[in-house]
Amino acid sequence: MWKLIACGLWVAFAALLTAAPAAAEEGRDKFLQQRCNLCHGIATDGVEKLGSSPAVADDPFGEEDASNGPPDLSLVGDRHQSEWIVAFLRKEVDLDGRKHPMGFTGTEAELDSIVAYLSELGKTPDESSPGSD
């Protein structure tokens, strides 16, 4: 009986480990489909910003000066919890007195995917493992 339980726990743990990369990949796809890269690049993941003003690579998530343009999001997952990112994208919270300029228009599932992806950015492998948040 204990072997069966241990085997079940191992399978569940393995599923969690493989689900995180799949969710992040789906979130990256949704990030691009929602055209978030018109304003934001993610240099660490090869996502190029397509808009006209440069992303601010040395100011991840625009915490220094909004006049420099939209920030590169390479470290956003290291700086903010996923719950805060959701609230920011819904324009429910601000960052230094500024709300996100665009309200999120996708579905809840798309938002969840994008936030799962963003939450992993900038974290070391130990930090991004399941259960570390």
N, C-alpha and C positions, 0 to 999 in steps of 0.2 A: 504494500500500500504506500509506504513512504517513498519507494522508488518511483511510483507513478506520480505522486505529488511533486517530487523533485524534478522529474522529467517535464511535467507541466509547467513548473516555474521556469525551468531553463528555456523552454520553447517561448514562453511569454516574454522573457528577458531578451531573447534573440530577436523576437519580432519588434520590440521597442528599439533595439539598436539599428535594425534595417529600416524602420519606419522614419526615423529622424532624417537621414539623407534624402529619402524619397519625398518627404514633406518639404524639405528645403529646396529641392529641385523644382517641385511644383510651385512653391512660392516664388522662386526666381522667374519661372515662366509667367506667372500671374503679374509679377512686378513689371515685366516687359509688356505683357498684354494690356495692362492698365496704363501703360505709357508713363510710368513713374520716372523712367530714364530720360524723359524730355527735360526734367529739371535736375535729377540726381544721377550721379555716376556711383559706381562701386568699384573702385580701382582694384581692390584685393580679389574681386571675383571676375574681373574683365568686363564689367558692364560699363560701357561708355555713355557719357551724358550726351544727348543729342541736341539739346537746346543751345541758345546763343551765348548765355552768360556762363563763365567757367564755374565748375564745381570747385568748392574750396577744400582741397585735399588735407590741408593742415588744420582744418576746423571741422572735424566730423560732427555732423548734425547741427551746424550753424550756431554754435554756442557763443561765438565771439562777436560777430558783426554781420547782420543780415544784409548789409549793403554790399558785401563781397560776393553775393550770389548764393544759389542753393548749395548746400553742403554735399560733399561726398559722404556716403553712408557706410563706409568700410568698417567703422568702429561702433556703429549705433547699438549693436547687441551687447557690447561691453559697457556702454554708458547708461542704457535705459532698460528697464524691465519690460517684458512683452505687454503687460497690462497698460503701462504708460504709453507705449507706442500705439496701441489700439485707441486709447482716449485721445491722443494727439492727432491721429489721422481722422478721427470723428469730430475734431475741433472742440472737444470737451475740456481740454487743458491747454495751457500755453507754455512756451519756453521763453523765459526772460521777457514776458509781456507780449509775445507774438504767438498767434495760433498758426497752424499749418495753412498756407494760402489756399489750398484746394480741399474741398470736402470730399471724402472718399465716396465714390458712386457705384462701386461694385457690390457684389453679394457678401453676406457674412462669411460664407465659405472662402471666397476669394480674399477677403480681409484676413481671415485666420491663416490662410496659406502664406500671404505676404508677410504677416507679422512673425510667423514661425521662421521664415527665411531671414528676415531682418534681425530677429533675436539671436541668431547664430553668428552674425557678422561681428568680427573682432574678438571672438572668444577663442581661448586655447582649446585643444581637443578635450582636456579634462573638464573644462567649464561647460562645454556644449553637450556633454553626455546626458542621457535621460536622468531625470531626478536631481540635476545639479542646480536647477533654477529656484 
